[in-house]
Amino acid sequence: MDHAETSWPSKLDVPEETNQPLDPPTFPPLFGVSDDVLISYDLKDMNKLMDSLDLSDDQKQILRSRRRKLKNQDYAAHRRRGRIEKEGGLEFEKDQEYDELEQLQEENEKMLNELILLNKKYQALMRFAKERSIPLPPRAEADLRSSEIRPLVEQLEKQ
């Protein structure tokens, strides 16, 4: 077989997918009872309906089974929608937390830079005062020797 004769489908031959939800398949009514009736009737009314249709026990069991299956599908779809909505909400909260974390990190970095700058100015003023023999208050000299901020600033300047 010659490869030139082989025709492969191109992208243009494939129908485009749509993002619209598909309608659930509809089944013909079982024994004259539609799926909508099976779902919407409560159990008491359902039993009355089956008695009025003069159905056999096997037919009633088939209808009950179909009704239970439809109810379960409806419940599962409801839970799925709820889970998806919850996940979307959690995703939004996570994004907000990341934004807040980023904002706090930027603010922290600005404050750190400001602290480093203020410490450098303080050190320069202290050297200036010492070089010119300007008397300093006792508290300022003690701060210069035992400052708790100084080791932190030095460590941060190394980073």
C-alpha positions as a Markdown table, in Angstrom:
| # | Residue | x | y | z |
|---|---|---|---|---|
| 1 | Met | 0.0 | 0.0 | 0.0 |
| 2 | Asp | 1.3 | 3.4 | -1.0 |
| 3 | His | 1.5 | 5.9 | 1.8 |
| 4 | Ala | 0.6 | 8.7 | -0.6 |
| 5 | Glu | -2.8 | 7.1 | -1.0 |
| 6 | Thr | -3.5 | 6.9 | 2.7 |
| 7 | Ser | -5.7 | 9.7 | 3.8 |
| 8 | Trp | -5.4 | 10.7 | 7.5 |
| 9 | Pro | -8.0 | 13.0 | 9.0 |
| 10 | Ser | -6.8 | 16.5 | 9.4 |
| 11 | Lys | -7.8 | 18.9 | 12.2 |
| 12 | Leu | -10.3 | 20.4 | 9.9 |
| 13 | Asp | -12.1 | 17.0 | 9.5 |
| 14 | Val | -12.7 | 16.7 | 13.3 |
| 15 | Pro | -15.7 | 18.5 | 14.5 |
| 16 | Glu | -15.0 | 21.2 | 17.1 |
| 17 | Glu | -15.9 | 20.5 | 20.7 |
| 18 | Thr | -18.2 | 22.8 | 22.4 |
| 19 | Asn | -18.1 | 23.6 | 26.1 |
| 20 | Gln | -21.8 | 23.4 | 26.4 |
| 21 | Pro | -23.1 | 20.7 | 28.8 |
| 22 | Leu | -24.8 | 17.7 | 27.1 |
| 23 | Asp | -28.4 | 17.0 | 27.9 |
| 24 | Pro | -28.8 | 13.7 | 29.8 |
| 25 | Pro | -30.1 | 10.9 | 27.6 |
| 26 | Thr | -33.8 | 10.5 | 27.7 |
| 27 | Phe | -35.3 | 7.1 | 27.9 |
| 28 | Pro | -38.7 | 6.1 | 26.8 |
| 29 | Pro | -41.2 | 5.9 | 29.6 |
| 30 | Leu | -41.2 | 2.6 | 31.4 |
| 31 | Phe | -44.7 | 1.2 | 31.5 |
| 32 | Gly | -46.1 | 4.6 | 30.7 |
| 33 | Val | -44.2 | 6.4 | 33.5 |
| 34 | Ser | -41.6 | 9.0 | 32.6 |
| 35 | Asp | -38.4 | 9.6 | 34.4 |
| 36 | Asp | -39.7 | 13.1 | 35.5 |
| 37 | Val | -42.7 | 11.4 | 37.2 |
| 38 | Leu | -40.4 | 8.8 | 38.8 |
| 39 | Ile | -38.3 | 11.5 | 40.4 |
| 40 | Ser | -40.9 | 14.0 | 41.3 |
| 41 | Tyr | -43.5 | 11.8 | 42.9 |
| 42 | Asp | -43.1 | 10.9 | 46.6 |
| 43 | Leu | -43.2 | 7.3 | 47.6 |
| 44 | Lys | -46.9 | 7.2 | 48.6 |
| 45 | Asp | -48.0 | 8.8 | 45.3 |
| 46 | Met | -45.7 | 6.5 | 43.4 |
| 47 | Asn | -47.3 | 3.5 | 44.9 |
| 48 | Lys | -50.8 | 4.8 | 44.2 |
| 49 | Leu | -49.7 | 5.4 | 40.6 |
| 50 | Met | -48.3 | 1.9 | 40.2 |
| 51 | Asp | -51.5 | 0.4 | 41.6 |
| 52 | Ser | -53.7 | 2.5 | 39.3 |
| 53 | Leu | -51.7 | 1.3 | 36.3 |
| 54 | Asp | -52.3 | -2.3 | 37.3 |
| 55 | Leu | -48.6 | -3.3 | 37.0 |
| 56 | Ser | -47.3 | -6.7 | 37.9 |
| 57 | Asp | -44.9 | -7.1 | 40.9 |
| 58 | Asp | -41.9 | -7.5 | 38.5 |
| 59 | Gln | -42.9 | -4.3 | 36.7 |
| 60 | Lys | -43.3 | -2.4 | 40.0 |
| 61 | Gln | -39.8 | -3.6 | 41.0 |
| 62 | Ile | -38.3 | -2.4 | 37.7 |
| 63 | Leu | -39.9 | 1.0 | 38.2 |
| 64 | Arg | -38.7 | 1.2 | 41.9 |
| 65 | Ser | -35.2 | 0.2 | 40.7 |
| 66 | Arg | -35.3 | 2.9 | 38.0 |
| 67 | Arg | -36.6 | 5.5 | 40.5 |
| 68 | Arg | -33.8 | 4.7 | 43.0 |
| 69 | Lys | -31.2 | 4.9 | 40.2 |
| 70 | Leu | -32.5 | 8.3 | 39.0 |
| 71 | Lys | -32.6 | 9.6 | 42.6 |
| 72 | Asn | -29.0 | 8.4 | 43.2 |
| 73 | Gln | -27.8 | 10.1 | 40.0 |
| 74 | Asp | -29.5 | 13.3 | 41.0 |
| 75 | Tyr | -28.0 | 13.2 | 44.5 |
| 76 | Ala | -24.5 | 12.4 | 43.0 |
| 77 | Ala | -24.8 | 15.3 | 40.6 |
| 78 | His | -25.9 | 17.6 | 43.4 |
| 79 | Arg | -22.9 | 16.5 | 45.5 |
| 80 | Arg | -20.6 | 16.9 | 42.6 |
| 81 | Arg | -21.8 | 20.5 | 41.9 |
| 82 | Gly | -21.4 | 21.3 | 45.6 |
| 83 | Arg | -17.9 | 19.9 | 45.7 |
| 84 | Ile | -16.9 | 21.9 | 42.6 |
| 85 | Glu | -18.3 | 25.1 | 44.0 |
| 86 | Lys | -16.5 | 24.4 | 47.3 |
| 87 | Glu | -13.2 | 23.8 | 45.5 |
| 88 | Gly | -13.7 | 27.0 | 43.5 |
| 89 | Gly | -14.3 | 28.9 | 46.8 |
| 90 | Leu | -11.2 | 27.3 | 48.4 |
| 91 | Glu | -9.2 | 28.1 | 45.3 |
| 92 | Phe | -10.2 | 31.7 | 45.6 |
| 93 | Glu | -9.3 | 31.8 | 49.3 |
| 94 | Lys | -5.9 | 30.2 | 48.5 |
| 95 | Asp | -5.3 | 32.9 | 45.9 |
| 96 | Gln | -6.2 | 35.6 | 48.4 |
| 97 | Glu | -3.9 | 34.1 | 51.0 |
| 98 | Tyr | -1.0 | 34.0 | 48.5 |
| 99 | Asp | -1.7 | 37.7 | 47.5 |
| 100 | Glu | -1.7 | 38.6 | 51.2 |
| 101 | Leu | 1.5 | 36.7 | 51.8 |
| 102 | Glu | 3.2 | 38.4 | 48.9 |
| 103 | Gln | 2.1 | 41.8 | 50.1 |
| 104 | Leu | 3.3 | 41.0 | 53.7 |
| 105 | Gln | 6.7 | 39.8 | 52.3 |
| 106 | Glu | 7.1 | 43.1 | 50.3 |
| 107 | Glu | 6.1 | 45.1 | 53.3 |
| 108 | Asn | 8.6 | 43.2 | 55.5 |
| 109 | Glu | 11.4 | 43.7 | 52.9 |
| 110 | Lys | 10.6 | 47.5 | 52.9 |
| 111 | Met | 10.7 | 47.6 | 56.7 |
| 112 | Leu | 14.0 | 45.7 | 56.7 |
| 113 | Asn | 15.6 | 48.0 | 54.3 |
| 114 | Glu | 14.4 | 51.0 | 56.3 |
| 115 | Leu | 15.8 | 49.4 | 59.5 |
| 116 | Ile | 19.1 | 48.8 | 57.8 |
| 117 | Leu | 19.2 | 52.4 | 56.6 |
| 118 | Leu | 18.2 | 53.8 | 60.0 |
| 119 | Asn | 20.9 | 51.6 | 61.7 |
| 120 | Lys | 23.6 | 52.9 | 59.3 |
| 121 | Lys | 22.5 | 56.5 | 60.0 |
| 122 | Tyr | 22.6 | 55.8 | 63.8 |
| 123 | Gln | 26.1 | 54.3 | 63.5 |
| 124 | Ala | 27.3 | 57.2 | 61.4 |
| 125 | Leu | 25.9 | 59.7 | 64.0 |
| 126 | Met | 27.5 | 57.8 | 66.8 |
| 127 | Arg | 30.9 | 57.8 | 65.1 |
| 128 | Phe | 30.5 | 61.5 | 64.3 |
| 129 | Ala | 29.8 | 62.3 | 67.9 |
| 130 | Lys | 32.7 | 60.1 | 69.1 |
| 131 | Glu | 35.2 | 61.7 | 66.6 |
| 132 | Arg | 34.2 | 65.2 | 67.7 |
| 133 | Ser | 34.1 | 64.3 | 71.4 |
| 134 | Ile | 30.4 | 65.2 | 71.6 |
| 135 | Pro | 29.0 | 64.0 | 74.9 |
| 136 | Leu | 26.3 | 61.4 | 74.5 |
| 137 | Pro | 23.5 | 60.6 | 77.0 |
| 138 | Pro | 24.3 | 57.4 | 78.9 |
| 139 | Arg | 21.5 | 55.6 | 77.3 |
| 140 | Ala | 22.8 | 56.2 | 73.8 |
| 141 | Glu | 26.2 | 54.7 | 74.6 |
| 142 | Ala | 24.6 | 51.7 | 76.3 |
| 143 | Asp | 22.4 | 51.2 | 73.2 |
| 144 | Leu | 25.5 | 51.3 | 71.0 |
| 145 | Arg | 27.2 | 48.5 | 73.0 |
| 146 | Ser | 24.4 | 46.2 | 73.8 |
| 147 | Ser | 21.8 | 46.8 | 71.1 |
| 148 | Glu | 19.6 | 43.9 | 70.4 |
| 149 | Ile | 18.9 | 45.2 | 66.9 |
| 150 | Arg | 22.6 | 45.4 | 65.8 |
| 151 | Pro | 23.2 | 41.6 | 65.5 |
| 152 | Leu | 19.9 | 41.2 | 63.7 |
| 153 | Val | 20.7 | 44.0 | 61.2 |
| 154 | Glu | 24.2 | 42.7 | 60.6 |
| 155 | Gln | 22.8 | 39.2 | 60.0 |
| 156 | Leu | 20.2 | 40.6 | 57.6 |
| 157 | Glu | 22.8 | 42.8 | 55.8 |
| 158 | Lys | 24.8 | 39.6 | 55.0 |
| 159 | Gln | 21.8 | 38.0 | 53.2 |
